Amino acid sequence: MIGSVDCEYIIYDAGSLKEKRAVLQRIMTRTKQKYNISISEIGFQDTWQRTKIGIVAITSSKMATERELNNVLKFIDSFPEIERTQSVFEWF
């Protein structure tokens, strides 16, 4: 089962695109190291304090995929410099 989630985030302390990308790079690198997922910035790439991240996981069942994606979201939410505002799940 393939599951994806598109999440919008606010990065409050980013004062420039360089600061925003530094925060995102650190979060995405740690997430990739911890979970077997693909993750990328897919929106608001030229906006300082907003971003949209796409995350995709593939497992043998919908339950396992959903659990993996929810664990990833909890992990990302644990970073104090970023706040999730919206999430949209899709299944393929």
TIRO-2110 file (N, C-alpha, C; in Angstrom, 1 decimal):
// TIRO-2110
0.8, -1.2, 0.0, N, 1, A
0.0, 0.0, 0.0, CA, 1, A
0.9, 1.2, 0.0, C, 1, A
0.6, 2.2, -0.8, N, 2, A
1.3, 3.4, -0.9, CA, 2, A
0.4, 4.5, -0.3, C, 2, A
1.0, 5.2, 0.7, N, 3, A
0.4, 6.3, 1.3, CA, 3, A
1.2, 7.6, 1.2, C, 3, A
0.5, 8.7, 1.1, N, 4, A
1.2, 10.0, 1.0, CA, 4, A
0.5, 11.0, 1.9, C, 4, A
1.2, 11.9, 2.4, N, 5, A
0.6, 13.0, 3.2, CA, 5, A
1.3, 14.3, 2.8, C, 5, A
0.5, 15.3, 2.5, N, 6, A
1.0, 16.6, 2.2, CA, 6, A
0.7, 17.5, 3.4, C, 6, A
1.7, 18.1, 3.9, N, 7, A
1.5, 18.9, 5.2, CA, 7, A
2.1, 20.3, 4.9, C, 7, A
1.3, 21.3, 5.4, N, 8, A
1.7, 22.7, 5.4, CA, 8, A
2.2, 23.0, 6.8, C, 8, A
3.3, 23.8, 6.8, N, 9, A
4.0, 24.1, 8.1, CA, 9, A
4.3, 25.6, 8.1, C, 9, A
4.4, 26.1, 9.3, N, 10, A
4.8, 27.5, 9.6, CA, 10, A
6.2, 27.4, 10.3, C, 10, A
7.2, 28.1, 9.8, N, 11, A
8.5, 28.2, 10.5, CA, 11, A
8.6, 29.6, 11.0, C, 11, A
8.3, 29.8, 12.3, N, 12, A
8.2, 31.1, 12.9, CA, 12, A
9.5, 31.9, 12.9, C, 12, A
10.7, 31.3, 13.1, N, 13, A
11.9, 32.0, 13.3, CA, 13, A
12.7, 32.3, 12.1, C, 13, A
12.2, 31.8, 10.9, N, 14, A
12.9, 32.0, 9.7, CA, 14, A
12.8, 33.4, 9.2, C, 14, A
14.0, 34.1, 9.1, N, 15, A
14.0, 35.5, 8.6, CA, 15, A
14.5, 35.6, 7.2, C, 15, A
14.8, 34.5, 6.6, N, 16, A
15.3, 34.5, 5.2, CA, 16, A
15.0, 33.1, 4.6, C, 16, A
15.2, 32.9, 3.3, N, 17, A
15.0, 31.6, 2.7, CA, 17, A
16.2, 30.7, 3.1, C, 17, A
17.4, 31.3, 3.4, N, 18, A
18.5, 30.5, 3.8, CA, 18, A
18.2, 29.9, 5.2, C, 18, A
17.7, 30.7, 6.1, N, 19, A
17.3, 30.1, 7.4, CA, 19, A
16.2, 29.1, 7.3, C, 19, A
15.2, 29.3, 6.5, N, 20, A
14.2, 28.3, 6.3, CA, 20, A
14.7, 27.0, 5.8, C, 20, A
15.6, 27.1, 4.8, N, 21, A
16.1, 25.9, 4.2, CA, 21, A
17.0, 25.1, 5.1, C, 21, A
17.7, 25.8, 6.0, N, 22, A
18.6, 25.2, 7.0, CA, 22, A
17.7, 24.4, 8.0, C, 22, A
16.6, 25.0, 8.4, N, 23, A
15.7, 24.2, 9.3, CA, 23, A
15.1, 23.0, 8.6, C, 23, A
14.6, 23.2, 7.4, N, 24, A
14.0, 22.1, 6.7, CA, 24, A
15.0, 21.0, 6.4, C, 24, A
16.2, 21.4, 6.0, N, 25, A
17.2, 20.4, 5.7, CA, 25, A
17.5, 19.5, 6.9, C, 25, A
17.7, 20.1, 8.0, N, 26, A
17.9, 19.4, 9.3, CA, 26, A
16.8, 18.4, 9.6, C, 26, A
15.6, 18.9, 9.5, N, 27, A
14.4, 18.1, 9.9, CA, 27, A
14.2, 17.0, 8.9, C, 27, A
14.4, 17.3, 7.6, N, 28, A
14.2, 16.2, 6.6, CA, 28, A
15.3, 15.2, 6.6, C, 28, A
16.5, 15.6, 6.9, N, 29, A
17.6, 14.6, 7.0, CA, 29, A
17.4, 13.7, 8.2, C, 29, A
17.1, 14.2, 9.3, N, 30, A
16.8, 13.4, 10.5, CA, 30, A
15.6, 12.4, 10.3, C, 30, A
14.6, 12.9, 9.6, N, 31, A
13.5, 12.1, 9.4, CA, 31, A
13.8, 10.9, 8.4, C, 31, A
14.6, 11.2, 7.4, N, 32, A
15.0, 10.1, 6.5, CA, 32, A
15.9, 9.1, 7.1, C, 32, A
16.7, 9.6, 8.1, N, 33, A
17.6, 8.6, 8.8, CA, 33, A
16.8, 7.7, 9.7, C, 33, A
15.7, 8.2, 10.3, N, 34, A
14.9, 7.5, 11.3, CA, 34, A
13.9, 6.6, 10.7, C, 34, A
13.3, 7.0, 9.6, N, 35, A
12.1, 6.3, 8.9, CA, 35, A
12.5, 5.9, 7.5, C, 35, A
11.8, 4.9, 7.0, N, 36, A
12.0, 4.4, 5.6, CA, 36, A
10.9, 5.1, 4.8, C, 36, A
11.1, 6.4, 4.5, N, 37, A
10.2, 7.2, 3.7, CA, 37, A
10.9, 8.1, 2.7, C, 37, A
10.1, 8.7, 1.9, N, 38, A
10.6, 9.7, 1.0, CA, 38, A
10.0, 11.0, 1.4, C, 38, A
10.7, 12.1, 1.5, N, 39, A
10.2, 13.4, 1.9, CA, 39, A
10.9, 14.5, 1.1, C, 39, A
10.0, 15.5, 0.8, N, 40, A
10.5, 16.6, 0.0, CA, 40, A
9.7, 17.8, 0.2, C, 40, A
10.3, 19.0, 0.0, N, 41, A
9.5, 20.3, 0.0, CA, 41, A
8.8, 20.4, -1.3, C, 41, A
7.5, 20.5, -1.3, N, 42, A
6.7, 20.6, -2.6, CA, 42, A
5.9, 21.8, -2.8, C, 42, A
6.0, 22.8, -1.9, N, 43, A
5.3, 24.0, -2.0, CA, 43, A
5.8, 25.1, -1.2, C, 43, A
5.4, 26.4, -1.5, N, 44, A
5.9, 27.6, -0.8, CA, 44, A
7.4, 27.7, -0.8, C, 44, A
8.1, 27.3, -1.9, N, 45, A
9.5, 27.3, -1.9, CA, 45, A
10.2, 28.6, -1.8, C, 45, A
9.4, 29.7, -2.2, N, 46, A
10.0, 31.0, -2.2, CA, 46, A
9.4, 31.9, -1.1, C, 46, A
8.8, 31.3, -0.1, N, 47, A
8.2, 32.0, 1.0, CA, 47, A
9.0, 31.7, 2.3, C, 47, A
9.3, 32.7, 3.0, N, 48, A
10.2, 32.5, 4.2, CA, 48, A
9.7, 31.7, 5.3, C, 48, A
8.5, 31.9, 5.7, N, 49, A
8.0, 31.2, 6.9, CA, 49, A
6.9, 30.2, 6.7, C, 49, A
6.7, 29.8, 5.5, N, 50, A
5.7, 28.7, 5.1, CA, 50, A
6.4, 27.7, 4.3, C, 50, A
5.9, 26.5, 4.4, N, 51, A
6.4, 25.4, 3.5, CA, 51, A
5.3, 24.3, 3.4, C, 51, A
5.5, 23.5, 2.4, N, 52, A
4.6, 22.4, 2.2, CA, 52, A
5.5, 21.2, 1.9, C, 52, A
5.4, 20.1, 2.7, N, 53, A
6.2, 19.0, 2.6, CA, 53, A
5.4, 17.8, 2.2, C, 53, A
5.9, 17.0, 1.3, N, 54, A
5.3, 15.8, 0.9, CA, 54, A
6.0, 14.6, 1.4, C, 54, A
5.3, 13.6, 2.0, N, 55, A
5.9, 12.4, 2.6, CA, 55, A
5.2, 11.2, 2.0, C, 55, A
6.0, 10.2, 1.5, N, 56, A
5.5, 9.0, 1.0, CA, 56, A
6.1, 7.8, 1.6, C, 56, A
5.2, 6.8, 2.0, N, 57, A
5.6, 5.5, 2.6, CA, 57, A
5.0, 4.4, 1.8, C, 57, A
5.7, 3.3, 1.7, N, 58, A
5.2, 2.1, 1.1, CA, 58, A
5.4, 0.9, 2.0, C, 58, A
4.3, 0.2, 2.3, N, 59, A
4.4, -1.0, 3.2, CA, 59, A
3.4, -2.0, 2.6, C, 59, A
3.3, -3.1, 3.3, N, 60, A
2.4, -4.2, 2.8, CA, 60, A
0.9, -4.0, 3.1, C, 60, A
0.6, -3.1, 4.0, N, 61, A
-0.8, -3.0, 4.3, CA, 61, A
-1.1, -1.5, 4.6, C, 61, A
-2.4, -1.1, 4.5, N, 62, A
-2.8, 0.2, 4.7, CA, 62, A
-2.5, 0.6, 6.2, C, 62, A
-2.8, -0.3, 7.1, N, 63, A
-2.6, 0.0, 8.5, CA, 63, A
-1.1, 0.3, 8.8, C, 63, A
-0.2, -0.5, 8.3, N, 64, A
1.2, -0.3, 8.5, CA, 64, A
1.6, 1.1, 7.9, C, 64, A
1.1, 1.4, 6.7, N, 65, A
1.5, 2.6, 6.1, CA, 65, A
1.0, 3.8, 6.9, C, 65, A
-0.3, 3.7, 7.3, N, 66, A
-0.8, 4.8, 8.1, CA, 66, A
-0.1, 5.0, 9.5, C, 66, A
0.3, 3.9, 10.1, N, 67, A
1.1, 4.0, 11.3, CA, 67, A
2.4, 4.6, 11.1, C, 67, A
3.1, 4.2, 10.0, N, 68, A
4.4, 4.8, 9.7, CA, 68, A
4.3, 6.3, 9.4, C, 68, A
3.3, 6.7, 8.6, N, 69, A
3.1, 8.2, 8.3, CA, 69, A
2.8, 8.9, 9.6, C, 69, A
1.9, 8.4, 10.5, N, 70, A
1.6, 9.1, 11.7, CA, 70, A
2.8, 9.2, 12.6, C, 70, A
3.7, 8.2, 12.7, N, 71, A
4.9, 8.2, 13.5, CA, 71, A
5.8, 9.3, 12.9, C, 71, A
5.9, 9.4, 11.6, N, 72, A
6.7, 10.5, 11.0, CA, 72, A
6.2, 11.9, 11.4, C, 72, A
4.9, 12.0, 11.3, N, 73, A
4.3, 13.3, 11.6, CA, 73, A
4.5, 13.7, 13.1, C, 73, A
4.4, 12.7, 14.0, N, 74, A
4.7, 13.0, 15.4, CA, 74, A
6.2, 13.4, 15.6, C, 74, A
7.1, 12.7, 14.8, N, 75, A
8.5, 13.1, 14.9, CA, 75, A
8.7, 14.5, 14.5, C, 75, A
8.2, 14.9, 13.3, N, 76, A
8.4, 16.2, 12.8, CA, 76, A
7.7, 17.2, 13.7, C, 76, A
6.6, 16.9, 14.3, N, 77, A
5.9, 17.8, 15.2, CA, 77, A
6.7, 18.0, 16.5, C, 77, A
7.7, 17.2, 16.8, N, 78, A
8.5, 17.3, 18.0, CA, 78, A
9.5, 18.4, 17.9, C, 78, A
9.8, 18.9, 16.7, N, 79, A
10.7, 20.0, 16.5, CA, 79, A
10.0, 21.3, 16.8, C, 79, A
10.6, 22.1, 17.8, N, 80, A
9.9, 23.3, 18.3, CA, 80, A
9.9, 24.4, 17.2, C, 80, A
10.7, 24.4, 16.2, N, 81, A
10.8, 25.6, 15.3, CA, 81, A
9.8, 25.5, 14.2, C, 81, A
9.0, 24.4, 14.1, N, 82, A
8.1, 24.2, 13.0, CA, 82, A
6.7, 23.8, 13.5, C, 82, A
5.6, 24.3, 12.9, N, 83, A
4.3, 24.0, 13.4, CA, 83, A
3.4, 23.6, 12.2, C, 83, A
2.8, 22.4, 12.3, N, 84, A
1.9, 21.9, 11.2, CA, 84, A
0.6, 22.6, 11.3, C, 84, A
0.1, 23.0, 10.1, N, 85, A
-1.2, 23.7, 10.1, CA, 85, A
-2.2, 22.9, 9.3, C, 85, A
-1.8, 22.0, 8.4, N, 86, A
-2.8, 21.2, 7.6, CA, 86, A
-2.1, 20.0, 7.1, C, 86, A
-2.9, 18.9, 7.1, N, 87, A
-2.4, 17.6, 6.6, CA, 87, A
-3.5, 17.0, 5.7, C, 87, A
-3.0, 16.4, 4.6, N, 88, A
-3.9, 15.7, 3.6, CA, 88, A
-3.3, 14.4, 3.3, C, 88, A
-4.0, 13.3, 3.7, N, 89, A
-3.6, 11.9, 3.4, CA, 89, A
-4.2, 11.5, 2.1, C, 89, A
-3.4, 10.7, 1.3, N, 90, A
-3.9, 10.0, 0.1, CA, 90, A
-3.4, 8.6, 0.1, C, 90, A
-4.2, 7.7, -0.5, N, 91, A
-3.9, 6.3, -0.6, CA, 91, A
-3.9, 5.8, -2.0, C, 91, A
-2.9, 5.0, -2.4, N, 92, A
-2.9, 4.5, -3.8, CA, 92, A
-2.7, 3.0, -3.8, C, 92, A
END
